[in-house]
Amino acid sequence: MTFRNLIDKSNWEDVKSSLIKAYPELKELTSHFHTVYLELTKMNPIHSDLILNIQKINSENEEEDIAVSGIGEPHEFGNIYNISGQGWEKCLGMEIHLETIKNFNESEIIAHSLYEMTFFGFTENQIKKNIEKTIN
C-alpha cells in the first residue's frame, strides 16, 4: 500500500483528530495541515524507492516519541532518509512499511507523515526556501 492509497481512502476529520492527539500544540495550525492534505489528494504520485516508516522510540523522559523516515538503499550514514525534504509527489509514491501498518492506524500514519512533510513549511516552495536557508 502506498501513502497515496492511504490518502485516497482517508477522511480529513479522522486525520485531524489523530494530528491533534499526537501534536496538541499544533491545534491552531490544523487549517494549514488541511490545506496540505487537500493538495495531496490532487497530486499524482511519483514512484519512490523509499519505504515510509514510522516508529515509536523511547526518549530520555520515558515518553514515546515518533520517528518518521524513509528507508532506502544504504549510504554512508545508514539506510534512513529524512522525508521532510522529499517532494510531496515522491512521498505519495512511497510504499508503507508493514510494521508501520501494524503499529499505527491509517489516520495516525497520515497525521505523523503530514507533520514530518511540513516540518520546513506548508508549501513545497516554502520548504525549498527554508531548506536552502538551513544549508547556506
N, C-alpha and C positions, 0 to 999 in steps of 0.2 A: 504494500500500500504506500502510495506517495503522499507527501504533505498536501498536494493539490486534491487528491482523493478525499482526504480528511476534511479540508476546507469545504469541498462540494457537498458533503453530507452533514455539515455542522449548521448550527444556528447561532446568531450573534449573542442572544441572551444567555445561553449556556456558557459561551466563551467569556463573556463579560463577567459572569458570576465567578468563574474559575480564576479570571485575572484579578478581580478584587480580593478573592480569598487568598491567593498566593502573594499578592503585592498590594496590600490595603493602602499603602502610601500613595499609590497611583490612581486612586478612585477619581480624583478630579481630572485625570487625563484620559478617561475611557473614551471620550468622543474622538480623540486623536487615534487611539487604537482601533476604534470602529471604522474610521476613515481608511486606515491601512488594511483592515480586514476586507472592506468593500473593494478596495483597489486590487487585492489579491484575487478576489472572485472574478475579476475581469481580465487578468493576465493569463498568458499562455506559458505553461511551464517549459523550462529548458532542462534537458537531461543533466543530471549531476552524478558524478561518481562518488560523491559523499553520501554517507548514510546518516540521517538525523538521529541523534542520540540524546536522551535526557536521563540524567541520573540524580538520585538523591545522594548527597555527600554530607558527612558529619563535619560540622565546623568546630572550632575551639570552644564555643559556648554550648556545645552539645545539642544545638538546634540543627535541623537538617536544612542544608542549602541545596539549591538546584543548579546543576551544571548542564547547559545546553551546548552541544557541539556537533560538528560533522566528523564522522570517522572516515578516513580515506587511506590512500597509499602512504606508507611510512616515509617520513622526511627526517631531517637531522634532529628534530625535537620530539619525534614520535609519530603517531598517526591521527592526532586530534587537531581539528581545524576550527577556528572561530567562525561562526556563521554571520556575525553582525556586519561583516564587510562583504558578504556574498550578495550578488544581485538577487532580488526577490524572485525572479523567474527561476533562478537556479535552486533557491530554497524550495519552491513549489515542486520542482522535479526530483527532490531527494526522496529516496525510499526511507521508511521509518523503521528503525531498529526494532527487532522483535521484543527485546527486553523493555523497550520504551512502551510499546503497545501493551505489554503485560503489566507494567507498573503504574501506568497513568491512563486515565480515561481520555476520550477524544478531545473534549473541551480543554482539559488540562494541557495536553500536548500542544494544542494551538495557542493557548494563553502563554505558556512558557516560551514557545517559539516566537510569538509576536514580541514579547518582552526583549528577547535577545536580538531579533532582527531590527528592532527600533532603538537599540542602545545608543546609536550615534545620531538619531533623528527620526522624524516621522515621514520623511520623503526620501527617495533614493538620492535626489540631488543634495539634500541637506546632509545625508550620511556621507556622501562622497566628499563634500567640502569639509566636514568635521574630521574625517579620516586624514585628509590631506593636511589639515592644521596639526593633527597629532603627530604625523610623520615629520613635518618640517619644523 
